[in-house]
């Protein structure tokens, strides 16, 4: 396994991803906005851009993410 392309730590178990949060040019360069739910694993991956969202203080916070499987369940378009 390899580490996720980008790791985002968050204090919310429900997050939105549009793939363009930090890209100059904005949403035109991203993907459709999806809502992701972090479950008991403590992280979730965006199915579009592979950005991984990690719940701060959760079971996946502070671990080696190259050893964890992809979890993209819970993705729902807005």
N, C-alpha and C positions, 0 to 999 in steps of 0.2 A: 504494500500500500504506500501511497505517497501523501504528504500533507496537503490540506486544502489550499486552493489558490489564494484565498484571503480569509483571515480569521477576524471576526467581529465579536467582541465581548459586549453583552447587553444585560440590563437589569430587568428586562421584560421577557416573559415567556412567549409572547406573541409579537412577531416582528414582520415588517414589510420589506421587500427587496425589489428594486427596479433595475439593478445592475449598473446604475449610473450615479450613485450617491456622490462619489468623489471624482467623477470624470468631468473634465472641462467640456462643455457642450451639452451637458445635462441628459435628460431622458431620451433624446433622439438617438443616443449612442448606446442605450441600455437594452432592456427587455421589458415585456409587460409586467406591471407590478403584481406581485404575488404576496399573499400572507402566509407565514410559516408559523407553526406551533412547536415550541420546544417541549419535548416530553420528558419522561423519567431518565432518559440517557443524558440529559443536560445540554444537548446541542441538536441542531438541524442544519441541513445543507440545502441551498437553493438549487433546484433542478435545472435552472437556466445557466447561471454563471459560476456555480460551484463555490460560492461564498459560504463560509460556515459561520453560523451564529451560535455562540456559546453563552449559556446562562451564568452570570457572575455568581460564584459561590456554589454552583451546581457540581454534579459528579464529574463533569468533563473539564471543569475550569482548572487549568494548571497541569494538565496531562499532556503526553506526547500525542499529538493529533495524527501523526503518520501511522499510528497503530490502531486507530478507530475506523470502523466501516462508515460508508456514506449512509446518511439517514435523510431522505428527502420526503418522507411521508408528511402529510398535513399541509402540503402546498395547495393553495387555492387561489385562482385568479380573482382580481378585484373587478 
